[in-house]
């Protein structure tokens, strides 16, 4: 039994080492313990743009922040499973000020991209990035802020 297991392990090691040469791809470091070396894994998408969302408070009826100039965005209430509370576009300076339904205390609001039809943007440009998070039943959110409970 031990000989058969040793032979199977030898065959498995031989097969794994016989694959094609790896292709070049960008590598992204994963957070690891400071005592170990960094582990690099391929990233299938280029890093997307950064977004910011200024602090929000209960009762605010405007949300401000920054992002790619000209991008149509939606402001959503993540505490209400992504309910849209406002929409608009980021101005040519990369800033936005969007009117929203008043924000509820203790709720988290976030930024999603809106319909890209008629713009020069491609959905592929937003497949990753700082703050990128794919939330089940809500979708991709690029950043969020919490309105502190009262």
N, C-alpha and C positions, 0 to 999 in steps of 0.2 A: 504494500500500500504506500509506504513512504517513498519507494523508488518511483512509482507511477506519479505521485504528486510532484516529486522533484522533476521528472521528465516534463510534465504538463507546465510547470512553472518555467522551465528552460525554454520550451516552445513559445510560451506567451511572451517572454522577454525578447526572444529572437524576432517575433512578429512585430512587436511594438517598435523595435529599433529599425525595421526595414521599410518604413513609410517614406513618402516623398519629402524632399527638402522643404522646410517651412518657408512661407512667403513673408516678405517684410510687412509689418503692420505696426501702427502706433501702439505703444504700451502705456498702460495706466497703472500707477502704483496703488496697491491696496493697503489700507491701514493694517499694520502688524505691530507686534510687540517690539519695543525698542531693543530687545535682546536678540532679535532675529533679523535676517536680511530682508529687504523689501521684496515682495512678490510682485512680478509684473504680469499683467494679463492683457490680451489684445482688446482694444476698444473698437467696436464696429462702426462708430459714428464719430465725426469730428466734434470738438467741443462747441456747443451752441452759445448764443449770446447770453449775457447776464441781465437780470431784471432786478429792480429794487422796489420795495413797497414801503412807503413812509409809515411810521407808527400810526395805528388807528385807535380810536376811542369809541365807547358806546355813544350812539346818537350821531356820530359823524355822518354827513350826507354827501361827502366828497372823499375820494381816495386819490392820493398822489404817489408818484414814483417815477422810475426811469426804465427805459428799455430801448430796443431798436427803433429808430425814427421811421414813422409811417406805418408801423405794425398795428393792425386792428386787434384789440384785446377785449376780453370779458373779465369782469370782476365777479367772483363767485363766493358764496357763503359755504365754506367747507363743512360747517357744523350742520348745515341743512342739505347735505348730500349734493353739493355743487349747484345750488339754486343760483341763477344769474341775478345779481342785484344791480348791475350796471354794465355799460359797454361804451367803447369809443376807440380812438386811435392815439398812438403816441405821436407827439408833434415832431417837427423837423429838428428840434434841439435835443430830442431823446427824452423829453419829459411828458408826463400826462397828469391831468386833473379831471377825473371822471366823476360825474354825479351818480350817486348810488342810493338805493333804499337805505334809510338810516340803519346803521350797524347796531346789532344787539350785543349787550354786554356778555362777555365770555365766549363769543363766537369768533371763529377764525375765518378770515377772508383771504382769497388768493387770486393770482393772475393766470388766465388761460389765453391761448391765442384764439382769435375769432376767425371767421370765414376769410380765407386768403384770396378768394376770387377777385380778379381785377387789380392785384398787387404784384410786385416783382418778387415777393417772398415765396419760398417753397417749403412745404411741410418737412422735407428732409433736413432743412437747416435748423430744426427745432427738436431733434431726436435726443438731445442730451444738453448738458450745460450746468453751470453753477445753480444750485437750487432746484434742479429738475427733479420732479417726483411724480410717479405714475400711481395714482391712488385708486384702488378698486371702487367701482361704481361712480366715480367722479371723473377720472381721466387725468391727463397730464396737467400739472400745476407747476409754474416756474418759480414762484416764491409765495410766501404767505405771512400774515401778521395776525396776532391775537388781540382782540379788544379786551382789555383786562376786565374781569368781573367787578361789579360795583361793590 
